Amino acid sequence: MKQITVTSPLLPPLEEFNSYLQVIWNNKWITNNGSFHQELESRLCEYLGVKYLSLFTNGTLPLITALQALRITGEVITTPYSFVATTHSLWWNGIKPIFVDIDPLSLNLNPELIERAITPQTTAIMPVHVYGNPCDTDRIQAIADKYGLKVIYDAAHAFGVKRNGVSILNYGDISTLSFHATKTYNTIEGGALICHDENTKKRIDYLKNFGFAGEIEVVAPGINGKMDEIRAAYGLLNLKYVDSAIAKRREVATEYRERLKDIKGITFLNDISGVHHNYSYFPVFIGDDYSCSRDELYERLKEHNIYGRRYFYPLISNFSTYRGLNSASQDNLPVANRMADSVICLPIHHEITKEDLDRIISLL
Ligand SMILES: *Cc1c(COP(=O)(O)O)cnc(C)c1O
């Protein structure tokens, strides 16, 4: 039986990649803001509809660098319903994460609950557009403005997502993307930071290159976050194919919704009107009225060579490393705990076939 995985990396045609590699071999400029790197930055700005973008070697370093660039300290309000890198980026800056519960419909940070978590130490909010569904950016910004807080969006899932024609990456002070192999658009490993003014972009570019502002001038304790030419070239090629991959994912999502809607005990998220989605994940939630538990379903699928993933379980706040924080208590996060205990992300990618869907859906 063919193995069906939760995702499959979008790979550019090998012949096309070979010809780009030949260019790199000829130029012998393999990293440090080479021509493919520069071209990918400007192409991504165009594609995404953003003004300033800096490429990184993965999606975690732009989070860490954003916090450095904005000099965030003390406490930051964030969501436990995400990939661990969101919270890790705070610890790597000596910042205390304050977990706030999520909204049961969007699964994003619940803006109603943010204000009561603010203390004199709070300096920023770090929400996640989870599964690529936009946060309530207006309400989050209103709170940030009222208390003088910065907003950094972990937009790792939100590649290409637009609301009313505007990129979701244009909200907050900084947004970050991941181009990891498992994401809708990938550069094998990779990521980017989006900001809204030239000075910040300049500072980010210093920070990702050890703080160098010139050949013999270092203006900040920077890090090495640079993307190399090989992955930039790969990214340029994948950019040509990502729209058709998203269209395929959309067909898969439509089929799931059509065929799962009458199964008792299974619920899922619908498209939001006015939002251009990227269909990066297809989470379903297994209720008490389903014929087995979420974990039983997960194992049954595996027995049939179908690999769903329980994103995001366990919650970040339930990992042993964070469990001891006051804000990590289950009483503080009832919705996030409930959703994490019932979620399973079904396979969705550009290579899922009609037969694959038949197999998955008949098992469900
Ligand atoms: C994938 C992901 C990251 C980290 O990205 P890497 O490129 O793997 O470092 C950060 N946040 C979220 C929400 C993610 O899903």
The ligand as an ORCA input file, in Angstrom:
! r2SCAN-3c Opt
* xyz 0 1
  C       7.958     25.806     10.841
  C       7.686     26.806     11.911
  C       8.684     27.618     12.470
  C      10.153     27.394     12.296
  O      10.586     27.316     11.055
  P      11.972     26.569     10.674
  O      12.130     27.046      9.281
  O      11.719     25.107     10.774
  O      13.031     27.060     11.587
  C       8.320     28.623     13.350
  N       7.030     28.797     13.701
  C       6.048     28.014     13.228
  C       4.653     28.287     13.657
  C       6.344     26.978     12.329
  O       5.362     26.177     11.906
*
